[in-house]
């Protein structure tokens, strides 16, 4: 009876973790797709190439610099490699991707800031994200 209870509890835990991971993956997919589509819509002249596949968004700039934004399933995080601010890790807190080392940095605000500061965007070129 104890073994059956343990098996049932373990089975429930695995099922819940799988459900939570699946929800997280869907959230990241939606977030990365949103960034991708926003960049395509804005048609930035400083972007050479843009690729989104398997939880990795790669943004190649014309000045031979590259952004990589990717899912980290085990940590339930998004990792950003920025050619300007370096590596950052984000967790989804209160409906926003927040830097885990500096709770004031939000992923979308950082991207907008870096694009604007490094490429002097004119008009309404800011990314409209989640």
Residue pairs with C-beta under 8 A, 6 or more apart in sequence:
21 73
21 76
24 73
24 76
24 92
25 55
25 71
25 73
27 92
28 55
28 71
28 78
29 55
30 130
31 78
31 97
31 107
31 129
31 130
32 52
32 55
32 57
32 69
32 71
32 78
33 52
34 129
34 130
35 57
35 69
35 108
35 111
35 127
35 129
36 50
36 52
36 57
38 127
38 128
38 129
39 47
39 50
39 59
39 127
40 50
42 125
42 127
44 115
44 119
44 121
44 125
45 62
46 61
46 62
46 63
46 115
46 118
46 119
47 59
47 60
47 61
47 62
48 60
48 61
48 62
49 58
49 59
49 60
50 57
50 58
50 59
50 60
51 57
51 58
51 60
52 58
55 70
55 71
55 73
56 68
56 69
56 70
56 71
57 67
57 68
57 69
57 70
58 66
58 67
58 68
59 66
59 67
59 68
59 69
60 66
61 67
61 83
65 83
65 84
66 81
66 83
67 80
67 81
67 82
67 83
67 111
68 79
68 80
68 81
69 78
69 79
69 80
69 81
69 107
70 78
70 79
71 77
71 78
71 79
72 78
72 79
72 89
75 89
76 91
76 92
77 89
77 90
77 91
77 100
78 89
78 90
78 97
78 107
79 87
79 88
79 89
79 90
80 87
80 88
80 89
80 90
80 107
80 110
81 87
82 88
82 110
82 114
84 114
84 117
84 118
85 110
85 114
88 99
88 101
88 105
88 107
88 110
89 99
89 100
89 101
90 97
90 98
90 99
90 100
90 107
91 97
91 98
91 100
92 98
93 103
95 130
96 106
96 107
96 108
96 130
97 106
97 107
97 108
98 105
98 106
98 107
99 105
99 106
99 107
99 110
108 127
108 129
108 130
111 127
111 129
112 126
112 127
115 121
115 125
115 126
115 127
116 125
116 126
